[in-house]
Amino acid sequence: MSTRRQFLKQGVTVGTGAMLLSQNVSASAVRKPVVVSTWKHGQPANHAAWQVLKKKGRAIDAVETGVRIPEGDPAVRTVGYGGYPDASGEVTLDACIMDENMNCGSVACLKQIRHPISVARLVMDKSPHVMLVGEGAQEFALQHGFTLENLLTPEAHADWQQWRKKRDVQHINIENHDTIGMLALDSHGNLSGACTTSGAAYKLPGRVGDSPLIGAGLYVDNEVGAATATGMGELMIKTVGCHLVVELMRHGASPQQACQQAVERIATRLGDYAAYQVGFLALNRRGDHGAYCIQPGFNFAVRHASQDEVLDAASLLKEKR
């Protein structure tokens, strides 16, 4: 990783960075296919996505297939079935998806539908809109063959009842923000991304974070790269964080440098940034990835022909010894 001085120096020279980036893309070997996703539960999601990618399938199909795994796993408490409810005890889900042609679809405050990412895909493919919310999103899902089911597991319900006794919303504990975001580069050289979550635990009813918002929780530009985010969604919305990461790559930053600079920009605007978690994961069109966060503890999964592992992201704050 570059030193801070080298990193800042590169930020000053972004004018030539775009030219260097295009030269590097053509001169260096491209690693494809590849899929990356947030958190350790991204690894089984990657395995599902890899089954699509290794058969030369499209990245958009891979990311939808991949994130459906944690959506349906009640052990993953911040995504889909079994996710933490809002303050009223109801599970509401958000998701978005974006392909190589800047087509995108999104749903928010979706209730009683196990796989919001597939509803978002249908919004992209089967409607003239980008985003549907609440009852409208649910009705759209039902019209396309989805069925209603109770998403609140006994375990999540018991945790909610315990929370009601203290009613204290935590912002930085890992269990409270481990959204699944996935980015993929397929054999055809095309990028896509998906992001899905049950949102902040015990949020105010109606709250929507960054995950379903194109540009905040996910962004894909096939000429440059893609980014997804995890952590305090309001901070990603305020900075349009994933769009920022992609634009930094456009101007010559590597995925690692772009994620770090985006986190540092957020930190410079927050006097109390140490009280929050924000993390970015990025993938460029060459197949290079990078990740960076405020708090130590954010990890991500990588899968390509020669790698299948979970890695720890570098952080602005360091582990206490």
C-alpha positions in Angstrom: 0.0 0.0 0.0 1.3 3.5 -0.7 2.3 5.8 2.1 0.0 8.7 3.0 2.4 11.1 1.3 2.4 9.1 -1.9 -1.3 8.8 -1.8 -1.8 12.6 -1.4 0.7 13.2 -4.2 -1.3 11.0 -6.5 -4.4 13.0 -5.6 -2.6 16.1 -6.8 -1.7 14.5 -10.1 -5.1 13.2 -11.1 -4.9 15.2 -14.3 -2.4 12.7 -15.8 -3.9 9.8 -13.8 -6.7 9.1 -16.3 -4.2 8.7 -19.1 -2.0 6.4 -17.0 -5.0 4.3 -16.1 -5.9 3.7 -19.7 -2.3 2.8 -20.5 -2.2 0.3 -17.6 -5.5 -1.3 -18.6 -4.2 -2.1 -22.1 -0.6 -3.0 -20.9 -1.4 -5.2 -17.9 -3.0 -8.6 -17.7 -6.7 -8.4 -16.8 -7.9 -10.8 -14.1 -11.3 -12.1 -15.1 -13.7 -13.4 -14.1 -13.5 -12.2 -10.5 -16.1 -11.5 -7.7 -15.7 -9.6 -4.4 -18.2 -9.1 -1.7 -18.4 -7.5 1.8 -18.0 -9.5 5.0 -17.3 -13.1 5.7 -20.8 -14.2 4.7 -19.7 -12.9 1.2 -17.6 -16.1 0.8 -20.6 -18.5 0.3 -22.2 -15.8 -1.8 -19.1 -15.6 -3.9 -19.2 -19.4 -4.4 -22.7 -19.1 -5.8 -21.7 -16.2 -8.1 -18.6 -18.2 -9.2 -20.8 -21.0 -10.6 -22.2 -18.4 -13.0 -18.9 -16.7 -13.8 -16.9 -19.8 -14.5 -19.3 -20.8 -17.2 -18.8 -17.4 -18.9 -22.1 -16.1 -17.5 -22.9 -12.5 -17.2 -21.8 -10.5 -14.1 -25.3 -9.2 -13.6 -26.6 -12.8 -13.2 -23.7 -13.7 -11.0 -24.3 -10.9 -8.5 -28.0 -11.6 -8.2 -27.4 -15.3 -7.7 -24.7 -14.6 -5.2 -26.4 -12.2 -2.8 -29.5 -14.4 -2.7 -27.5 -16.8 -0.5 -27.2 -14.5 2.5 -30.7 -13.2 1.8 -32.1 -16.6 2.5 -29.8 -17.5 5.4 -31.3 -16.7 8.8 -27.9 -16.8 10.4 -27.0 -13.6 8.5 -28.9 -11.2 10.8 -28.7 -8.0 8.6 -29.9 -9.4 5.3 -33.2 -10.8 4.1 -34.9 -13.6 6.0 -33.9 -13.4 9.7 -32.7 -9.8 9.5 -33.1 -7.5 12.4 -36.5 -5.7 12.5 -37.2 -2.0 12.8 -38.2 -0.4 16.0 -41.8 -1.6 15.6 -40.7 -5.2 15.2 -41.2 -5.4 11.4 -38.5 -6.6 9.0 -38.2 -4.2 6.0 -35.7 -4.9 3.2 -33.7 -2.7 0.8 -31.7 -3.7 -2.3 -30.4 -2.5 -5.6 -28.6 -3.9 -8.7 -26.7 -2.3 -11.6 -25.3 -3.7 -14.8 -22.6 -2.8 -17.3 -24.9 -0.6 -19.3 -25.9 1.6 -16.3 -29.3 -0.1 -16.1 -30.3 -0.4 -12.5 -33.2 -1.3 -10.3 -34.0 -0.8 -6.6 -36.5 -1.5 -3.9 -36.8 0.0 -0.4 -39.0 -0.7 2.7 -40.1 -4.0 1.1 -41.9 -6.3 3.5 -42.6 -10.0 3.5 -40.5 -10.8 0.4 -37.4 -13.0 1.0 -35.3 -12.0 -2.0 -35.5 -8.2 -2.5 -32.5 -8.3 -4.9 -34.6 -10.3 -7.4 -37.4 -7.8 -7.1 -34.9 -5.0 -7.8 -33.7 -7.0 -10.9 -37.3 -7.1 -12.1 -37.7 -3.4 -11.5 -34.6 -3.0 -13.8 -35.7 -5.5 -16.4 -39.5 -5.3 -16.4 -40.4 -1.7 -15.5 -39.7 1.8 -16.8 -38.6 2.8 -13.3 -35.4 2.6 -11.2 -36.9 2.4 -7.7 -40.1 1.1 -6.1 -40.8 1.4 -2.4 -43.1 0.1 0.3 -46.5 -1.2 -0.8 -45.8 -0.5 -4.4 -42.7 -2.6 -4.4 -44.5 -5.4 -2.6 -47.4 -5.3 -5.1 -45.0 -5.4 -8.0 -43.3 -8.4 -6.5 -46.6 -10.2 -6.1 -47.5 -9.5 -9.7 -44.3 -11.2 -10.8 -44.9 -14.4 -8.9 -43.3 -13.7 -5.5 -45.2 -14.9 -2.4 -45.5 -13.3 1.0 -43.8 -14.9 4.0 -43.0 -14.0 7.6 -39.3 -12.8 7.7 -39.1 -12.3 11.4 -37.4 -15.4 12.9 -37.9 -16.4 16.6 -34.3 -15.4 17.2 -34.7 -12.0 15.7 -38.0 -11.5 17.5 -36.3 -12.4 20.9 -33.5 -9.9 20.2 -36.0 -7.2 19.4 -37.9 -7.8 22.6 -34.6 -7.5 24.5 -33.8 -4.3 22.7 -37.2 -2.8 23.6 -36.1 -2.9 27.2 -33.2 -0.4 26.6 -34.1 1.1 23.2 -30.5 2.0 22.4 -29.5 2.0 18.7 -25.8 1.3 18.2 -24.1 2.7 15.1 -20.8 0.9 14.9 -21.1 -2.7 16.2 -20.4 -5.1 13.4 -23.7 -7.0 13.8 -25.6 -3.8 13.1 -24.3 -2.9 9.7 -22.9 -5.9 7.8 -24.8 -5.3 4.5 -23.9 -7.7 1.7 -22.5 -5.8 -1.3 -21.1 -7.7 -4.3 -19.2 -6.7 -7.4 -18.2 -8.9 -10.3 -16.2 -8.7 -13.5 -17.2 -11.4 -16.0 -15.2 -13.2 -18.8 -16.6 -10.7 -21.3 -15.0 -7.8 -19.4 -18.3 -6.4 -18.0 -18.9 -5.2 -14.5 -22.1 -5.4 -12.4 -23.0 -5.0 -8.7 -25.7 -5.8 -6.2 -26.4 -4.7 -2.6 -29.0 -6.0 -0.2 -29.8 -5.4 3.5 -32.4 -5.4 6.2 -31.0 -2.0 7.3 -29.9 -0.7 10.6 -31.2 -2.8 13.5 -34.2 -1.3 15.2 -34.3 1.7 12.9 -37.2 4.1 12.9 -40.0 2.7 10.7 -39.6 4.0 7.2 -35.9 4.6 7.4 -34.0 3.9 4.2 -30.2 3.8 4.2 -27.6 3.8 1.4 -28.0 0.2 0.2 -30.8 0.8 -2.3 -29.6 4.1 -3.5 -27.6 4.1 -6.7 -24.4 6.1 -6.2 -24.5 5.9 -2.4 -24.5 2.1 -1.6 -23.5 0.9 -5.1 -22.3 2.3 -8.3 -21.0 0.7 -11.5 -19.3 2.3 -14.5 -18.2 -0.2 -17.0 -15.5 2.1 -18.4 -13.8 2.4 -15.0 -14.9 0.1 -12.1 -17.5 -0.5 -9.4 -17.9 0.1 -5.7 -20.1 -0.9 -2.9 -20.3 0.3 0.7 -21.1 -0.9 4.3 -21.5 0.9 7.6 -23.5 4.0 8.5 -25.7 4.5 5.5 -26.5 8.1 6.2 -22.8 9.0 5.8 -22.7 7.2 2.4 -25.8 9.1 1.3 -24.4 12.5 2.3 -21.2 11.9 0.3 -22.6 9.8 -2.5 -19.8 7.5 -1.4 -19.7 4.8 -4.1 -20.0 7.2 -6.9 -17.1 9.1 -5.3 -15.0 5.9 -5.2 -15.6 5.2 -8.9 -14.8 8.8 -9.9 -11.5 8.6 -8.0 -10.7 5.5 -10.0 -11.6 7.3 -13.2 -9.0 9.9 -12.3 -6.2 7.4 -11.9 -6.6 6.0 -8.3 -6.3 2.3 -7.8 -9.3 0.6 -6.1 -7.4 0.6 -2.8 -6.4 4.3 -3.0 -10.0 5.3 -4.1 -11.5 3.5 -1.1 -9.0 5.1 1.3 -9.5 8.6 -0.1 -13.3 8.3 0.1 -13.1 7.2 3.8 -10.7 10.0 4.6 -13.0 12.5 3.0 -15.8 11.4 5.2 -13.6 11.5 8.2 -12.5 15.0 7.5 -16.1 16.1 7.6 -16.9 14.4 10.9 -15.3 15.6 14.2 -16.5 12.4 15.9 -15.7 10.0 13.0 -14.3 7.5 15.4 -17.8 6.8 16.7 -18.9 5.4 13.3 -18.1 2.7 10.8 -17.9 3.3 7.1 -16.3 0.8 4.6 -15.9 0.7 0.9 -15.1 -2.2 -1.5 -14.1 -1.5 -5.1 -13.2 -3.4 -8.2 -11.8 -1.9 -11.4 -12.2 -3.2 -15.0 -8.8 -4.8 -14.8 -9.9 -7.1 -12.0 -8.0 -5.3 -9.2 -9.8 -4.8 -5.9 -9.4 -2.7 -2.8 -11.1 -2.0 0.5 -10.8 0.5 3.3 -12.8 1.5 6.4 -12.8 3.7 9.5 -13.0 1.1 12.2 -10.9 -2.1 12.1 -12.9 -5.2 11.7 -14.4 -4.9 8.2 -13.6 -7.9 6.0 -14.4 -8.9 2.5 -14.3 -12.0 0.3 -12.5 -12.5 -3.0 -13.0 -15.2 -5.6 -11.2 -15.8 -8.9 -9.4 -18.6 -10.5 -6.4 -18.6 -8.1 -7.9 -17.1 -4.9 -10.9 -17.9 -2.6 -10.5 -16.2 0.8 -11.7 -13.6 3.3 -9.4 -10.7 3.8 -9.3 -7.9 6.4 -9.6 -4.4 5.1 -7.1 -1.7 6.0 -8.5 0.9 8.4 -8.1 4.5 9.3 -8.2 3.6 13.0 -5.9 0.9 14.1 -6.5 -2.1 16.3 -6.0 -1.5 20.0 -3.1 -3.5 21.4 
